[in-house]
Amino acid sequence: MEQHKNEQQPGGQGSTPFAQTYFHGTKADLKVGDLIEAGFNSNFGQRKNAKYIFLTATLDAAIWGAELAIGAGRERIYLVEPTGAIEDDPDLTDKKFPGNPTKSYRSTHPFKVVGEVTVWQGHAPEQVKAMKDGLERLKEQGVHSLND
C-alpha cells in the first residue's frame, strides 16, 4: 500500500494541487492581481481606518460581507490568497460562535485577488435588514467590534 505525505515541494507547494479557498465580500471594484490591504475605512464598528482585513472560507460569510459593506458599489465576492499569517476573527469566534463555524479570519497582511465569484445568491432583503438593524442596536448600546 502506497503512503502519501503532505510534504512541502520546492517553491512552497504542498503535494496536492488544491489550496484552501478564501473569499472576501465587498463593494470595491477590484481586478485579478490587486491587493486588498488594511488601512481603509472599516465596514463595521466605529468605521475607523481598519487595522485588519478579513476573509472567510465560507461563501455565506462572504455574502454577508458584501451585503453589509458600506458604499454604493455593486456587491462583489472575490477569491483571495493571504500573503501572510491569518488568525480567527474575534468578533465571530470565541464566546459568540465557539470553534469559528463561519471560518472567518483577519490579517494585517494583504490578500491577493485571484478571481471573482460572479454567480451567487444573496440573503433575503428581510434578513439583510434584520442584520443591519441588529448591528445598529449594538452600536447604540456601545457594543463595538473587537477589531477596532
C-alpha positions in Angstrom: 0.0 0.0 0.0 1.4 3.4 -1.0 1.6 6.1 1.6 1.2 9.8 0.8 2.9 12.5 2.6 1.9 16.2 2.6 5.5 17.4 2.4 6.5 20.8 1.1 7.7 20.8 -2.5 10.2 23.3 -3.8 8.6 26.7 -4.2 6.4 26.2 -1.2 3.8 24.0 -2.9 2.3 21.0 -1.0 1.8 17.6 -2.5 -1.8 18.5 -3.5 -2.7 20.9 -6.3 -5.6 22.2 -4.2 -5.2 25.0 -1.7 -7.7 26.4 0.8 -10.1 28.7 -1.0 -10.8 32.0 0.8 -13.4 34.6 -0.1 -13.7 38.4 0.6 -17.1 40.1 0.3 -17.0 43.9 -0.5 -18.4 46.6 -2.7 -14.9 47.5 -4.1 -14.3 47.1 -7.8 -11.1 45.0 -8.0 -9.2 43.1 -10.6 -7.2 39.9 -10.5 -3.8 40.6 -9.1 -5.0 43.6 -7.0 -4.1 43.6 -3.3 -6.6 44.2 -0.6 -4.9 46.0 2.2 -5.6 47.3 5.7 -5.8 51.0 6.4 -9.0 51.9 4.7 -12.3 52.7 6.5 -13.8 49.7 8.2 -17.3 48.5 7.2 -18.1 47.8 10.9 -17.6 49.0 14.4 -16.6 52.7 14.6 -15.6 52.8 10.9 -12.1 53.9 11.7 -9.2 53.0 9.4 -9.1 49.3 9.6 -6.2 47.6 11.4 -7.2 44.3 9.8 -8.7 42.9 6.6 -11.0 39.9 6.6 -11.5 36.7 4.7 -13.6 33.6 5.1 -13.6 30.0 3.9 -17.4 30.0 3.5 -19.3 31.6 0.7 -22.2 32.5 3.1 -20.0 34.6 5.3 -18.5 36.4 2.2 -22.0 37.1 1.0 -22.8 38.8 4.4 -19.6 40.8 4.0 -20.6 42.0 0.6 -24.2 42.8 1.7 -23.1 44.7 4.8 -20.3 46.6 3.2 -20.6 50.4 3.1 -20.6 52.2 -0.2 -22.7 52.4 -3.2 -20.9 50.0 -5.4 -22.1 46.6 -6.6 -21.8 43.7 -4.1 -18.8 41.5 -5.1 -17.2 38.4 -3.8 -13.5 37.8 -4.6 -11.4 34.7 -4.3 -8.3 35.8 -2.4 -5.0 34.4 -1.2 -3.4 35.7 2.0 0.1 36.9 1.7 0.9 36.4 5.4 -0.4 35.0 8.6 -4.2 34.9 9.3 -6.0 34.5 12.6 -9.5 33.9 13.8 -11.8 37.0 13.7 -12.6 37.5 17.4 -16.0 39.1 16.5 -17.2 35.8 15.1 -15.4 33.3 17.3 -14.9 32.5 21.0 -18.0 33.3 23.1 -20.2 34.2 20.2 -19.6 31.2 17.9 -17.2 28.7 19.6 -15.0 26.9 17.1 -15.3 29.5 14.3 -18.1 27.8 12.3 -18.1 30.8 9.9 -14.4 30.1 9.2 -13.8 33.9 9.4 -10.3 35.2 9.7 -8.4 38.5 9.8 -4.9 39.6 8.9 -2.7 42.7 8.8 -1.1 41.3 5.6 -2.6 42.0 2.2 -4.8 39.5 0.3 -4.2 39.0 -3.4 -7.3 38.8 -5.6 -7.1 35.6 -7.7 -10.7 35.5 -9.0 -14.2 36.6 -8.6 -17.4 34.6 -7.8 -19.8 36.1 -10.3 -22.9 33.9 -9.7 -24.2 33.8 -6.1 -27.5 34.1 -4.2 -27.8 36.9 -1.7 -29.8 36.7 1.5 -33.5 37.8 1.5 -33.9 41.5 1.9 -35.7 41.0 5.2 -32.6 39.1 6.5 -30.2 41.8 5.4 -32.4 44.5 7.1 -32.6 42.5 10.3 -28.8 42.1 10.4 -28.3 45.8 9.7 -30.8 46.7 12.4 -29.1 44.3 14.9 -25.7 45.9 14.1 -27.2 49.4 14.6 -28.7 48.3 18.0 -25.3 47.0 19.1 -23.7 50.3 18.1 -26.4 52.3 20.1 -25.7 50.1 23.1 -22.0 50.9 22.9 -21.0 47.3 21.9 -18.1 47.8 19.5 -16.1 45.5 17.3 -13.2 43.7 18.8 -11.3 44.7 15.6 -11.4 48.4 16.3 
